[in-house]
Amino acid sequence: MTSATLPAVVTDRVAELYAAGVAASSGGRPSVAIRNLRSALRLLDGRPDSEQRALLLISLAWPESEVGHLALGFRLLDEAEALLPEDRRAALRAQRALLLCRNGRKELALVEYDAAIAGLRDPGSANELTRALNNRAVLHFDAGRFGASRDDLLRCLRVATTHGLELAAAIGRVNVGCLESVAGDLPSALQAFRTAREEYQRVAPGRLAGLGVERARTLAAAGLFREADEELAAALEHYRGQRQSHLYADALQTRAEVALLSGRPGQAAEWAGQARAEFRRRGNHRRSALTALLALRAEYADAGPTAAAAERGRRLARRLHRIGLPEDARVAALVAARCLVRTSSARRPAGAAAGLLRRYGPPGRLDRLDTRLLWHLTRAEIAAAAGRPAAATRHLRAGMEGLHRYRAQFGCLDLQTGASAHGQDLARAGLRSALAAGSPSAVHRWSERARSQALLLAAVRPPDDPRAAAALEELRQTRYALRTAELTGRPTAALRAQAERLQRAVREHSWSLSAPQRTDNRRPAQLADLRAELGDAALVAYLRDGPALSALVVTGTSATVTPLGDFRAADQPLLRLRADLDTGAGRAMPPRLSEAVAAATRRDAAQLADVLLAPLRSAIGDRELIVVPTGLLMTTPWALLPDCAGRPVTVAPSATTWLAARRRARAATTTGAVLVAGPGIARGDQEVRAIAGLYRSPTVLTGAGATPAATLRAIDGAAVVHIAAHGRHQAENALFSSLELAEGPLFGYDLQRLAAPPAMVVMSSCELGLADIRPGDESFGMASALLAAGTTTVVASVSRIDDETARTVMTDFHRTLTAGDPAAHALAAATPADSAAGFVCLGCG
């Protein structure tokens, strides 16, 4: 169409609407694209043979399909095809291929993409070529042709870079990230997504929702389910607003997968059902089958195995295999096999289940981690049902070792601890089997395999990165400004938003760090080595099997397992006890109220001791204790329990970490004491000055000199560090837990960057002994950051604590410590029987 055939004003307006429609479609705003492109078509009414009309129809087909009008999209392309000569149909064929993919007809789509890419040779077609290459790469990716997918993406990135197509390059980077994620390189995937998000924010913010779905899949693979769900919730809101029904269903399916992995089968079933209804409405039978599998797995997780579920699983496995989804067929067969083992009336249910697994084969090299772990779990259940316990144990152990290798690729504690969620079922099965057998040595082995595996990895110091350091420093200053604004009553909304943005940047940067090649990862401790190290002490490892709580007690001469009853009998008094401590800390109360709080504290402490320690009294006697808690018990203020009054107690994430820390402590060459007093604590300077007199030439930082930078320089390589400062535990992002110093907070992230972590750290602060307890009994917080970095002993509080109590206990603690007693002994001696101090000694004691 030229200005000779239509008025120039109309020509210009059509071109303007066309450009706006294409931009909106590329930017992920289909409703806006439809509005603009239909307006342009109306201006061309009466010109049915217009090539410009064909281009508008091709461009309109995609956004119409995105809002649920897939059949209309195909009709628009058919109408456009009649208006174009054969040599101008390459872009149309690429668009038709995209719609065929949306409809699940991927074999036909590949034929169309091949023809389109062969026809897009004109340099002026670079934009269309990059889109077609990107989309064909996705098609290859979905079919498991990862080499072909990578080839298309690399070619796409070369073309995009040559022609300055920033959006095409960003889309290519997202797809490269998806490839890396499937290959198991999650840090590289998250790095690619991070770079692409910066580009999307500049050129196509409407595409951020799609990127969020891909990031969510990778975050779920890393065990960060809460973060994945937040990404998906935002994506669903965007797709709902844009009426992008297919993408809405895709995000719903992914959210159902995340819910299933995170132990919420009810929500998983609900979201899978909604997604399946949308896929069926659109005629996408592949995706409908996948959501049926999700619903089956959610039913199994919620209601357990049934004969009906076994039959549905077998039918679904055949269907998924028939439509070319072998891994998903394998998963359906695994679910069916697990049901057969436990519900079949056949004479040999284990044989029938094993036959089903043989039919669909073992996991391939590129199968998802969860598929591989589910295969090991199912093989273990089949072996146990067939009376082969040794074979069952081998499969469970192989699954856990595979998970540990997977976790070892990560270069940050956040992902290392999160990944443990994927091994929960294996760990539970192994521990349940060991407890049922009653063998203390087997219970010990599974106790160690089932907890705190991230702390068995070699410490990783993040590489120096100016951008990451700048973001952390900006966060520090923002948090300082936020605290100042809170204290002076000024508005804080903008500062809070900025702090959240910076926290996200710091955390996401850590996710993209890969672990270096290393050979010093620790193996779980042998029971014989543990007994030899214990001497006169006793180790108590608490174990959960569903609601049932047990304890493994190990001494130098014996190992016994004792049932303790229902776990809820311990967690309820523990929650009350910590609330009692928080209520009474530093508050001036009327005498009667103060007495009531003290009485409640004593009562809850006694009730907790009755559950956790009374059944073990004959085994532990009056020995020093090394306690390996499970779940919420990690936050127990042990010194307050009547059985522990005056008794040295060390809290360790696992027996293996305790043993390794003891050996490191003996070999330590650190020297010097560093004493730091933060602002806003009336007794801080007084406490630090009193302690300073107990050490020879200590480094003392107080007042304006106690900055985060000065503190980090001083504590690097120190033997003993004492910090008296306000502490803040941040449960949702535990490495942002902080100590308030002059000029801003010192974060858990800061401590991971120390070249030589201090041997002992004492935090005379509220709450910094707390941690976010992740699946797999992974402790994630300020103290665990120090232990993971190589610090051997951390003394911190699991509750609020008043200044005077902290000053008295800490001064007495250092007095005993400098006299030569170990930390756990010094803390026991410094804590009066009637104290309300929630200090615990973590690490090796």
LUMTORLO-995596 format. One line per 5 residues: number of its first residue (from 0); their letters; for each residue x negated, y, z of C-alpha. Coordinates in steps of 0.5 Angstrom, whole numbers, plus 500, padded with zeros to 3 digits. Each point is the difference from the previous one (the first is absolute). Layout:
NUM	A	X:Y:Z; ...
# end
This chain:
0	MTSAT	500:500:500; 497:507:498; 502:507:501; 503:500:493; 505:495:502
5	LPAVV	502:503:507; 500:507:503; 493:501:503; 504:501:507; 503:493:499
10	TDRVA	494:497:498; 496:503:506; 505:498:505; 500:493:498; 493:500:500
15	ELYAA	500:503:507; 506:495:503; 496:494:497; 493:502:503; 504:501:507
20	GVAAS	504:493:499; 493:496:499; 497:504:505; 505:498:505; 501:493:498
25	SGGRP	492:499:501; 500:503:506; 505:495:503; 507:505:500; 504:496:495
30	SVAIR	507:504:502; 496:507:498; 497:496:493; 507:498:498; 503:507:501
35	NLRSA	495:503:496; 500:495:494; 507:500:500; 501:507:499; 494:500:494
40	LRLLD	504:495:497; 507:504:500; 496:505:497; 498:495:494; 508:498:499
45	GRPDS	501:500:493; 493:497:498; 501:493:500; 494:499:496; 495:504:504
50	EQRAL	493:497:502; 500:505:506; 507:497:502; 496:493:500; 495:502:504
55	LLISL	505:503:505; 504:493:500; 493:496:502; 498:505:505; 508:500:503
60	AWPES	500:492:500; 495:499:506; 503:505:505; 507:497:498; 498:493:502
65	EVGHL	496:503:506; 507:502:503; 503:493:498; 503:501:493; 495:495:497
70	ALGFR	505:498:495; 501:507:498; 492:501:499; 500:494:495; 505:503:496
75	LLDEA	497:507:500; 493:496:497; 504:497:495; 503:506:498; 493:504:500
80	EALLP	497:494:496; 505:501:494; 498:507:499; 492:499:500; 496:497:495
85	EDRRA	496:493:501; 493:504:501; 503:504:505; 503:495:505; 494:498:504
90	ALRAQ	503:505:506; 507:497:500; 497:493:500; 496:502:506; 506:503:503
95	RALLL	505:494:499; 494:495:503; 501:504:506; 507:499:500; 499:493:499
100	CRNGR	496:499:506; 505:504:504; 505:494:498; 495:495:502; 499:498:492
105	KELAL	492:500:501; 499:496:494; 503:504:495; 497:506:503; 493:498:499
110	VEYDA	502:499:493; 502:507:499; 494:503:504; 496:496:496; 503:503:493
115	AIAGL	500:507:504; 493:500:502; 498:498:493; 504:506:497; 497:505:504
120	RDPGS	494:502:497; 501:507:498; 496:505:505; 506:504:501; 503:494:503
125	ANELT	495:499:506; 506:501:505; 504:495:498; 494:495:499; 498:501:507
130	RALNN	508:499:503; 500:494:495; 493:497:503; 502:501:507; 507:497:499
135	RAVLH	497:494:497; 495:499:505; 506:500:505; 503:494:496; 493:496:500
140	FDAGR	500:502:507; 506:497:502; 499:494:496; 493:498:503; 496:502:494
145	FGASR	495:505:504; 495:500:495; 504:503:495; 503:504:505; 494:503:502
150	DDLLR	498:501:493; 506:504:498; 499:504:506; 492:502:498; 502:502:493
155	CLRVA	506:504:503; 495:504:505; 495:501:494; 506:503:495; 503:504:506
160	TTHGL	493:503:502; 498:501:493; 506:504:498; 501:503:507; 506:497:502
165	ELAAA	500:500:508; 507:497:501; 498:494:496; 494:499:503; 503:501:507
170	IGRVN	505:494:498; 495:496:498; 496:501:506; 506:498:504; 501:493:496
175	VGCLE	492:499:501; 502:501:507; 505:494:499; 495:496:497; 495:501:506
180	SVAGD	506:498:505; 502:494:497; 492:498:499; 500:501:508; 496:506:500
185	LPSAL	504:504:504; 495:506:501; 499:501:493; 508:500:499; 501:505:505
190	QAFRT	494:504:497; 503:500:493; 507:502:503; 497:506:504; 497:503:494
195	AREEY	506:499:496; 505:503:505; 495:506:500; 501:501:492; 508:498:501
200	QRVAP	501:506:505; 497:505:494; 503:497:494; 506:495:502; 503:501:507
205	GRLAG	506:496:498; 495:494:499; 498:500:507; 506:495:502; 497:495:495
210	LGVER	493:500:503; 503:500:507; 503:493:498; 494:497:497; 496:503:507
215	ARTLA	505:497:504; 499:493:497; 492:501:501; 501:502:507; 505:494:502
220	AAGLF	494:496:497; 496:503:505; 505:499:506; 502:507:501; 507:499:499
225	READE	503:506:504; 496:505:495; 502:496:494; 508:501:502; 499:507:501
230	ELAAA	497:500:492; 506:496:498; 505:504:504; 498:507:497; 500:496:493
235	LEHYR	507:498:501; 502:507:501; 497:502:494; 503:495:496; 507:501:503
240	GQRQS	500:507:498; 497:499:493; 505:494:499; 494:496:498; 504:494:501
245	HLYAD	495:495:498; 494:503:504; 505:500:506; 501:493:499; 493:499:499
250	ALQTR	498:504:507; 506:496:503; 497:493:498; 493:503:503; 503:502:506
255	AEVAL	503:494:501; 493:496:499; 497:505:506; 506:499:505; 499:492:499
260	LSGRP	492:500:501; 501:505:506; 505:495:503; 507:504:499; 503:494:496
265	GQAAE	507:503:501; 498:507:496; 497:496:495; 506:496:498; 504:506:500
270	WAGQA	495:504:495; 499:494:496; 507:499:499; 501:507:498; 494:500:495
275	RAEFR	503:493:497; 507:503:499; 497:506:496; 495:495:496; 506:496:498
280	RRGNH	504:506:498; 494:502:495; 499:493:497; 493:499:503; 500:492:502
285	RRSAL	493:500:502; 501:505:505; 506:497:502; 497:494:502; 494:503:504
290	TALLA	505:503:504; 504:494:501; 493:497:502; 499:506:505; 507:498:503
295	LRAEY	499:493:501; 493:502:504; 504:505:504; 505:494:502; 495:495:502
300	ADAGP	496:506:504; 507:501:503; 504:494:501; 494:495:499; 500:494:496
305	TAAAA	507:497:497; 501:494:495; 504:505:496; 494:505:500; 496:494:497
310	ERGRR	504:499:494; 501:507:499; 492:500:500; 499:495:495; 505:502:495
315	LARRL	497:507:501; 493:497:499; 502:497:493; 503:507:498; 494:504:501
320	HRIGL	496:495:497; 504:500:494; 500:507:499; 492:501:501; 499:502:507
325	PEDAR	496:494:503; 497:503:506; 508:502:502; 502:493:498; 494:497:505
330	VAALV	503:505:506; 507:497:499; 497:493:500; 496:501:506; 507:503:504
335	AARCL	504:494:497; 494:495:503; 500:503:507; 508:499:500; 499:493:498
340	VRTSS	495:498:505; 504:503:505; 507:498:498; 500:494:495; 504:494:502
345	ARRPA	495:496:495; 496:495:503; 493:503:498; 502:508:500; 492:501:500
350	GAAAG	499:496:493; 506:504:497; 497:507:502; 493:498:498; 503:498:493
355	LLRRY	503:506:499; 494:504:502; 496:496:494; 505:501:495; 499:508:501
360	GPPGR	492:499:501; 496:504:505; 499:507:500; 496:503:495; 494:505:500
365	LDRLD	504:506:499; 506:498:504; 502:505:506; 497:499:507; 507:498:503
370	TRLLW	501:495:495; 493:497:502; 502:500:507; 507:497:499; 497:494:496
375	HLTRA	495:499:506; 505:500:505; 505:496:496; 495:495:499; 498:500:508
380	EIAAA	508:499:501; 500:494:495; 494:497:503; 502:500:507; 507:497:498
385	AGRPA	496:494:497; 497:499:507; 493:503:497; 498:506:505; 493:500:498
390	AATRH	502:502:493; 505:505:503; 495:503:504; 495:500:494; 505:504:496
395	LRAGM	502:505:505; 493:501:501; 498:501:493; 506:505:499; 497:504:506
400	EGLHR	493:500:497; 503:503:494; 503:505:503; 494:502:504; 496:500:493
405	YRAQF	505:505:497; 500:505:506; 492:500:500; 501:504:493; 503:506:504
410	GCLDL	495:506:502; 505:503:506; 503:497:506; 507:502:498; 500:495:494
415	QTGAS	496:495:504; 505:500:506; 506:500:495; 499:494:496; 500:496:506
420	AHGQD	508:500:499; 499:496:494; 498:494:504; 505:500:506; 504:494:498
425	LARAG	493:496:499; 498:502:507; 506:499:503; 500:493:497; 493:498:502
430	LRSAL	501:503:507; 507:496:501; 497:493:498; 494:501:505; 505:502:505
435	AAGSP	504:494:499; 494:495:500; 498:503:507; 492:500:498; 497:506:503
440	SAVHR	494:500:495; 505:500:494; 504:506:504; 494:504:500; 498:499:493
445	WSERA	507:502:498; 500:506:505; 494:503:497; 502:499:492; 507:503:502
450	RSQAL	497:507:503; 496:506:499; 497:497:494; 498:507:497; 495:501:506
455	LLAAV	496:494:497; 498:504:494; 494:503:500; 500:508:502; 501:504:494
460	RPPDD	498:507:500; 503:504:495; 496:504:495; 498:507:500; 505:503:496
465	PRAAA	501:508:500; 507:500:498; 502:495:505; 496:504:505; 503:507:498
470	ALEEL	507:497:501; 499:497:507; 497:507:502; 506:504:497; 504:495:504
475	RQTRY	497:501:506; 500:508:499; 508:499:499; 501:496:506; 496:505:504
480	ALRTA	505:506:497; 506:496:501; 498:499:507; 499:507:501; 506:502:497
485	ELTGR	504:495:504; 497:503:507; 502:507:497; 507:499:498; 498:501:493
490	PTAAL	504:497:494; 496:493:498; 504:497:494; 495:502:495; 494:498:504
495	RAQAE	504:493:501; 501:499:493; 493:502:499; 497:495:505; 504:494:497
500	RLQRA	498:502:493; 493:499:503; 501:494:504; 502:497:494; 494:502:496
505	VREHS	495:497:505; 504:494:501; 501:498:492; 492:502:499; 499:495:505
510	WSLSA	504:495:496; 496:500:494; 493:498:503; 498:493:499; 496:496:505
515	PQRTD	493:499:497; 497:493:499; 498:497:507; 498:494:503; 501:501:508
520	NRRPA	507:499:501; 502:496:506; 503:494:501; 505:498:505; 496:498:507
525	QLADL	499:493:502; 503:498:506; 493:497:503; 497:507:498; 506:503:504
530	RAELG	499:496:506; 492:501:500; 501:507:500; 506:501:505; 496:498:506
535	DAALV	504:501:506; 505:504:497; 507:497:497; 503:502:493; 507:500:499
540	AYLRD	503:500:493; 508:502:500; 503:496:494; 507:501:497; 504:495:496
545	GPALS	507:503:499; 503:503:506; 495:495:504; 494:503:504; 494:495:502
550	ALVVT	493:501:503; 494:497:498; 495:500:506; 493:499:499; 494:499:505
555	GTSAT	493:498:500; 503:493:501; 507:499:498; 505:502:495; 508:500:501
560	VTPLG	506:502:497; 506:503:504; 507:501:498; 502:507:503; 507:501:498
565	DFRAA	504:505:495; 496:505:498; 505:505:501; 499:499:508; 493:503:499
570	DQPLL	502:506:495; 505:503:504; 497:501:506; 494:503:496; 504:505:497
575	RLRAD	503:502:506; 493:500:504; 497:505:494; 506:504:501; 499:500:507
580	LDTGA	493:503:499; 502:505:495; 505:503:505; 495:500:506; 494:503:496
585	GRAMP	499:507:502; 507:502:502; 502:504:507; 506:496:502; 504:500:507
590	PRLSE	497:495:505; 506:495:499; 500:500:492; 492:499:501; 501:494:504
595	AVAAA	505:497:496; 496:501:494; 494:497:504; 505:494:502; 502:499:493
600	TRRDA	493:499:498; 498:495:505; 506:496:499; 499:500:492; 493:498:501
605	AQLAD	502:495:505; 505:497:495; 495:500:494; 495:497:504; 505:494:502
610	VLLAP	501:499:493; 493:501:497; 495:497:506; 504:497:505; 500:493:496
615	LRSAI	493:500:499; 497:502:507; 498:493:501; 496:500:494; 497:507:500
620	GDREL	499:500:508; 496:507:502; 496:500:493; 498:506:496; 505:500:494
625	IVVPT	500:501:493; 507:501:497; 501:499:493; 508:503:499; 505:499:495
630	GLLMT	504:505:497; 503:505:505; 496:497:506; 494:504:497; 502:506:503
635	TPWAL	501:497:507; 496:504:506; 497:494:503; 497:503:506; 507:502:503
640	LPDCA	502:493:500; 500:497:507; 496:494:498; 495:504:497; 498:505:505
645	GRPVT	493:501:501; 499:495:495; 496:501:494; 504:500:493; 498:500:493
650	VAPSA	505:501:495; 497:497:493; 504:499:493; 497:493:500; 495:495:503
655	TTWLA	496:501:494; 499:508:500; 499:499:507; 494:495:499; 497:504:495
660	ARRRA	501:507:504; 496:496:506; 494:498:495; 500:507:497; 500:503:507
665	RAATT	494:496:502; 496:502:493; 502:507:501; 494:506:499; 505:506:501
670	TGAVL	498:505:506; 502:506:503; 507:503:503; 504:505:496; 506:503:505
675	VAGPG	505:505:496; 506:504:503; 505:502:496; 504:507:501; 507:500:504
680	IARGD	498:495:505; 499:503:507; 495:495:503; 497:499:493; 493:504:502
685	QEVRA	500:498:507; 501:492:498; 494:501:495; 496:503:505; 501:495:505
690	IAGLY	498:495:495; 494:503:497; 497:500:507; 500:492:500; 496:500:493
695	RSPTV	493:502:498; 500:506:495; 507:499:497; 502:504:495; 506:504:502
700	LTGAG	505:504:496; 505:504:503; 504:506:498; 499:503:493; 494:496:499
705	ATPAA	505:493:500; 502:500:493; 501:494:496; 494:501:496; 495:501:506
710	TLRAI	504:494:503; 499:496:494; 492:502:499; 499:498:508; 504:494:500
715	DGAAV	497:496:494; 495:495:503; 501:502:507; 501:494:506; 505:503:504
720	VHIAA	505:505:498; 505:504:504; 506:504:498; 505:504:504; 505:503:496
725	HGRHQ	507:500:498; 502:494:496; 505:498:495; 502:493:497; 503:501:493
730	AENAL	504:493:500; 502:501:492; 493:502:498; 496:497:505; 493:503:498
735	FSSLE	503:507:500; 500:499:508; 496:505:503; 496:503:505; 501:508:501
740	LAEGP	493:503:500; 498:508:499; 502:502:493; 504:494:498; 501:492:501
745	LFGYD	496:495:499; 503:494:497; 499:493:499; 498:501:493; 494:504:503
750	LQRLA	498:494:504; 500:495:494; 494:505:497; 495:499:505; 494:497:498
755	APPAM	498:497:506; 507:499:505; 498:501:507; 500:494:504; 505:502:505
760	VVMSS	506:505:500; 504:503:506; 506:504:498; 502:504:506; 507:501:496
765	CELGL	507:498:500; 502:495:496; 494:498:495; 500:493:503; 507:499:496
770	ADIRP	500:497:493; 504:499:494; 501:492:501; 501:497:493; 502:493:498
775	GDESF	494:495:501; 499:504:507; 496:505:496; 498:506:505; 500:507:496
780	GMASA	498:506:504; 495:504:503; 497:495:504; 500:494:494; 497:505:495
785	LLAAG	494:501:505; 500:492:501; 500:499:493; 494:505:499; 496:496:505
790	TTTVV	501:503:507; 500:495:505; 504:503:505; 505:505:500; 504:502:507
795	ASVSR	506:504:499; 507:501:502; 507:496:498; 504:506:503; 500:507:502
800	IDDET	496:502:506; 499:506:505; 494:504:500; 498:498:507; 501:493:500
805	ARTVM	496:500:493; 494:504:503; 500:496:507; 500:493:496; 495:502:495
810	TDFHR	495:503:504; 500:494:505; 500:495:493; 493:504:498; 497:499:507
815	TLTAG	501:493:500; 498:499:493; 494:504:501; 498:495:506; 500:495:495
820	DPAAH	507:496:500; 503:499:493; 506:504:498; 506:495:502; 497:500:507
825	ALAAA	499:507:500; 507:502:498; 503:494:505; 496:503:506; 502:508:498
830	TPADS	507:498:499; 504:500:507; 505:495:502; 505:505:500; 498:504:494
835	AAGFV	504:502:494; 495:500:495; 501:496:494; 492:500:498; 498:493:496
840	CLGCG	494:498:498; 500:497:493; 494:496:496; 495:496:504; 501:503:507
# end
